[in-house]
Amino acid sequence: MSRTGGGVAPDGAVSAIPREDRFRARGEVRWTSIGRWRTAALVAVHLAVIAHVAQWKLSGTTISPLEPSEVQETLKIGYVNAGAIVFAASILITALVGRFFCGWVCHFVAYQDLCAWLLRRLGLKPRPVRSRLLMFVPAFAALYMFVGPLVERWWYEAPALELQLQLTTERFWATFPGLGMAILTIALGGFLMVYWLGAKGFCSYGCPYGAVFGLVDRVAPLRVKVNDSCETCGHCTTVCSSNVRVHEEVARYRMVVDPGCMKTMDCVNSCPKQALHLGFAMRPLRAETRRRRSPGADFTWGEELVMAVAGLAAFFVYRGFLNHVPFLLAICLGVSFAIAVLTGIRLLRVRDLRFQHHELRRAGRLTRAGRIAAATVLAFVALTAYAAVIRGYGWSADRSFEAAVAASDAAERTRHLDASAAALETAYRLGWCEDTHVLMSLAIVDRWRRRNAEAETRLRHVLELEPDALPALVHLADVVIERGEELEAEALVTRALAIRAEYPPAKERLEKLRLRREREQRR
């Protein structure tokens, strides 16, 4: 993104990136078979995923998802699943040979490559956007995803985790979003972010796993190296899909040191002088990548701060919105909203503006592309404002409920509970779909207000929408226990333990029922 030309500003590099169309005009673009081999590997990954899901559907049980995100289950409840093992193995592989896992196995990389390929077919090659603050989003996401659960356990003084090996599951899709959210995540992270931020846009500005792999890659001894045949033509940088300035790095360090290198091998296999190869070499301790040498070429510091505030606010607004938006989608929405807000500001302030390949404003007037961009920005801002209003009512309800719990006066407690219920009812009415989190909160408030009938109705509705909702099963068990229906309560608790054998609230209720039954027998 730029105010005029749309590219990245020069920074005194060894040589500028040659334009791909100039190479093509001279017949010098060397696209080799390595891209086809990598495509085949990524297609094979997706076929394996389809086979995995099909096997689960047919048999009812299967190996737990091989997704790095499953590490969260390990950090939250102590289950060492197949996803956690795969993530640990991929970190070890990265430490040995670099980020081959990202370039050759990651399904999200496949979506981004597909988008980049489609755009090239349309004659468009999105230019990589450089940002000083957005580049820290992956690190923030990694801390939130992998350190957050541990901090939460420490904050609430939860007992120490007892790790248990659990490699199979009957609830394969339990930790994944629904089909609609999955498609939206792919559309935003795999396509829109590539179009807006360049090839591997999500990897550069959103992926929490990439932050971990990028850190580990710094110690990997296998690197792209250069020999004396190199003429610093820049062809390697032109074909690199990882946004690495290969020609600069090999000129400075005789190797690629950028941890963003995903070892796609495009540069090695397309070099017209065959000057690049894989070899063993340790990364210089004081090596700097271009991202550190010349950050902020596309944005002023003021614009960076605006994007940081807008993106962070949007992330917390969208995270878990209507109990549907998953973590990675919230990251994509946060980054996309940051870019949209900055684009809107520039549309208002900049006389001549280009965005990637499109001229948005010419001599102070919006072009057709500019009007489309303005409408998109307004729609995005309106959607985010709508989400913020709903989340605001939810946060207000939480504060009122906390005040009610802390209140010592009965009248004050009732006032806070009524305020919490009113805010939750408003949030529920404003949502365009059923929000089970709000329903659960309303049920809990109803129980505090001694309205067990309303609470039971809400809890049963939650279980209709999410049959495996563990908190709803336990709270409903409490309601029916107070009504004297011990057999139904035991069935509910047993159902919860069948879903998660070590779920502490369910075990507590089961023990409560056992003690209650013993007291009745003694009478």
Secondary structure, 3 states (H helix, E strand, C coil): CECCCCCCCCCCCCCCCCCHHHHHHCCCCCCCCHHHHHHHHHHHHHHHHHHHHHHHHHHCCEECCCCHHHHHHHHHHCEECHHHHHHHHHHHHHHHHCCHHHHHCCHHHHHHHHHHHHHHHCCCCCCCCCCCCHHHHHHHHHHHHHHHHHHHHHHCCCCCCCCEECCEECCCCCCCCCHHHHHHHHHHHHHHHHHHHCCCHHHHHCCHHHHHHHHHHCCCCEEEEECCCCCCCCHHHHHCCCCCCHHHHHHHHCECCCCCCCCCCHHHHHCCCCCEEEEECCCCCCCCCHHHHCCCCCCCHHHHHHHHHHHHHHHHHHCCHHHCCCHHHHHHHHHHHHHHHHHHHHHHHCCCEEECCEEEEECCEECHHHHHHHHHHHHHHHHHHHHHHHHHHHHHHHHHHHHHHHCCCHHHHHHHHHHHHHHHHHHHHHCCCCCHHHHHHHHHHHHHCCCHHHHHHHHHHHHHHCCCCHHHHHHHHHHHHHCCCHHHHHHHHHHHHHHCCCCHHHHHHHHHHHHHHHHHHHC
